[in-house]
Amino acid sequence: MNLDFQALITTCISLLLLIAVGFIFRKIGILDEDFTKKLSSLVAKAAMPFLIVHSITSLAFSTEKLINGLLILFFGTLAHTFMALAAKLIFCRTRDFDEKKIYEYGCIFSNCAFIGYPILNALFGEIGLFYGAFYVITYNLGCWSYGMIIMSRGKPERKITVRKMFINIGTVACAIGLALYISQIPIPSFLRTTMNHIGSLCTPLSLLVTGSLLAAMPLKNVFCNPKLYAFCGVKLILLPLIAALLLHLCGVSALIAEIDLTVFLAMMIGLPPAAMTSLFANMYDVKPSYAAQLVSLGTMLSPLTILIVIKLTEMILLI
């Protein structure tokens, strides 16, 4: 498979620059803590749902694409199961109970929408965004169920609900997108354009928020902690390459014609920890500042590690 590495490198550099801009804006006072929180809310509650719906409905309906999307749903579930088992094994000896929960959550749940979508677009074009939306369904279901179980360990007063597991911003947006895609209800061009514009805010705003959060904490806490680098090595490089090898041995690459499924899944597994890591850590009072450091460092390193993972995955495919 011929991947557009020039587009991928350009995208990764842009991601880093957006983080840098957010950092500078916080330092010079354009962004503050309150505005950063509002931007986070705007991304999660408005831009992301529009992005998901637009990604699913942007392509003409075909039974083959729908079946392939359900196949992505299946492999997305397997990918999250693989990461959950690996995280349980790798971090079982972590002594700090709260840090262990953060490592597990951050290892399992990746930033598959805000960071994943522009990478998928650079690698595969619109079809990558379409299949990425199906992968996000598994993320949302896992995030609001097993993710909450992880963060609520040792806190019996915090209980998850079935409603939150299955009815949340991400899953509702996916359901609406699938309903529109399957029914083929015509979407006016002005509405489609509006969804595209609002959805396109996701990546730049989320990275500006990341840069702003990074500027609000001592940089030595982020860049001088060997435990954070060890986590990033496992999450961003080791696990996706193990997954790529297993997928290649199982021969899954040829299952979907438009994309290389091994590259797709390895890249999604190797994305940085989801922003929800720090959000849930704050919600359950599980060292939220440490979770923010983990997310920030992982996001900053990810443009480089994504390139490494995809290149090494291509080498694995030649074995």
Secondary structure, DSSP 8 states (H G I E B T S, - for coil): ----HHHHHHHHHHHHHHHHHHHHHHHHTSS-HHHHHHHHHHIIIIIHHHHHHHHHHSS---HHHHHHHHHHHHHHHHHHHHHHHHHHHHTTT-SSHHHHHHHHHHHHSB-TTTTHHHHHHHHHTHHHHHHHHHHHHHHHHHHTTHHHHHHTTT-TT----HHHHHSSHHHHHHHHHHHHHHHT----HHHHHHHHHHHTTHHHHHHHHHHHHHHTS-HHHHHS-HHHHHHHHIIIIIHHHHHHHHHHHHT-GGGSSSS-HHHHHHHHHTS-B-THHHHHHHHTTS-HHHHHHHHHHHHHHHHHHHHHHHHHHHHHHT-
